[in-house]
Amino acid sequence: MSRPVRSSAAGRLLACAVVLLAMGRELPAQVWGGRAEGRDTSRLRPELRVDYLGASTQAVHVGAGLSVPAGIYARFGVAAGAGPGWDDGRTFTSARVDLTGRFMIDPFRRSRWGVSIGGGVGVRHDDDHTRAVALLLADVEGPGRRGWIPFGAIGLGGGVRVTAGVRRATTAGR
């Protein structure tokens, strides 16, 4: 017999993701990619993502995140997600929050595809167990379309991680 789902932590993480998205609707246009005198003035880059987290406890999370430039070559980000998790035939609610830093190999968009590597820390909540994990990531961004850039990532952090999503594009660089 399976145990009841305890989603208080998962609910809080999902609420944080919803608040981040709701805040985005209220931010001024210059933050979301508006232009001032021909320059890109965007700072925050929202993203929507789906993550597969594989370990002894597996999960699929739907989430959102924000990243911000920290110089020419670095990006800092936060992402949160929640979804179903499963282990030994049990299904439960799973959630996580990650803080990451990435080093951009091609910050000036000289090629159509951009690669970055990075790491960070995360907190993952599965069923009634919460744990911290160290993250190691490799990220690939594709060519942009209609203001959004598709991306994929693979990494380690409490097991293997595979991510697919879209990020808001900037008009200058990555």
N, C-alpha and C positions, 0 to 999 in steps of 0.2 A: 504494500500500500504506500502510495506516495505521500510526502508531507505537504501541507498547504504552502502556497507561495507567499513568502514574506517580501513584499515589494516596497517597504518604506524607503530603503536606501535607493533602490532602483527608481522609485517614483521621484525622489529628490533629484537624482541625476537627470532624469528625463525632463523634469521641470526646469532645471538649469538650461538645458538645450533649448527648450521652448522660449525661455526668457531671452536667451541670446538672439534667437531668430526674431522675436518680437521687437527687441531693441533696434535691430537692423532697419525695421520699417520707419523708425523715428529719427535715424541718423541723417544728418544733412547730406545733400548730394555730393559735396566735395569729398566726403569720407568714402562713399561708395563708388567713386570712380569719375566724378565730375572733373572738369578741366578749368584751369585758371591760366590764362595767357599761354595756351598751347602746351602746358606741362601737365603731367599726371599728378594729381594731388591726393590720390587714394592712399589710405594708410591701412585700413582694415580690409581683409579679404575673407569674406564668408565662404564656407564650403558646406556641401551636403555630401554624405558618404554612407557606404555600407561596408561593414567590416566582418570578416570571418575570423574568429579567434579559436585556434585549435590547440588543445592540450588534453590532459585527462578529462577536463571539463570543457566542452565545446560550446560556442555561442555564435549567433549572428546578430549584429547590432546595426540598427539604423540610427544615424546621428548627424550632428552638425558641428561646425567648428569655426574658429576665427584665427587668422594669422596676421602678423604685423611685421614689417621689415625692421631689422635691427642692424642697419648698415647695408652696404651694397650686397654682400654675399650671404648674410644670415637672415633667417626668418624664425620668429618665435610663434608658437601656436598653442591653442587649447582646443580640445575636441571632447565631446561627450556623446554617448550612445547607449541604447538599451534595446533589448530584444530577448528572444527565447534562448535558453541555455539547456543543455542536456548532458547527463552523466548516468551511466549504468541504467538506462531505460527510463530515468526520471526526467521530467521537463519542468523548468522553473524560469523565473525572471532573472535576467542577467543585465548588468549595467557597468559602465566604466567612465572615467574621466582621465584624459591624458594631457600632460604638459610637455611640449616638444621644442626642440631647436633643430633647424636644418641648415646645412651649408649648401648653397647653390653653386653648381659647377658652371652654369652659363646664365648669370643674372641679367645679361643684356639682350637675351633672346636672339643670339646670332644663328642658332639652328632652330628648326621647327620643334624639336623634342628637347626638353630640359630634364636634367638629372640632379637630384639632391640627395645627400646622406645626412643622417642625424640620429638623435637619440633623445631620451628624456625619462620621465617617470610617469607612472599611471597608478590609479586605484581601480581595482576591479571587484565588483560585488556579485557573487553567484549564490543563489539560494539564501543561506544564512551565514555565508562566509565572505569576509572582506579581506583583501590583501593588496599590498603595494607591489609593483613590478617595475623593473628597469627596462627601458625600451631601446632597441637598436633598429633603425629604419633606413630603407632606400626608397626613393620616391621618383616617379617619372611623370612629367606633365606633357600633354600632347598639344597640338596646335589649337588655338582658341576658335570659338565660333559663337557669334551673337553675345559676346561679352562674358562667356564662360569657358573655362579650360578643363578638359577631362584629365584626371590623374589616376594613377594607380600606385600602390605601395606594397612592399613586402617587408616583413621584419620579424623580430623576436621580442617577446615581452610576456612572460607567463605562458610561453608556447609560441607557435607560429601565428603570424597575423598577415592577412591578405585584405587589401582595401581597394575599393573602386569608388570614384566620386567625381564631382565637379567643383571647381573653385571660380570665384569671380576673377575676371581678367583685369589686368592693368593696361594702360595705354603705352607705358614705357617700361621695358624690361619684364622680369618675372616677379 
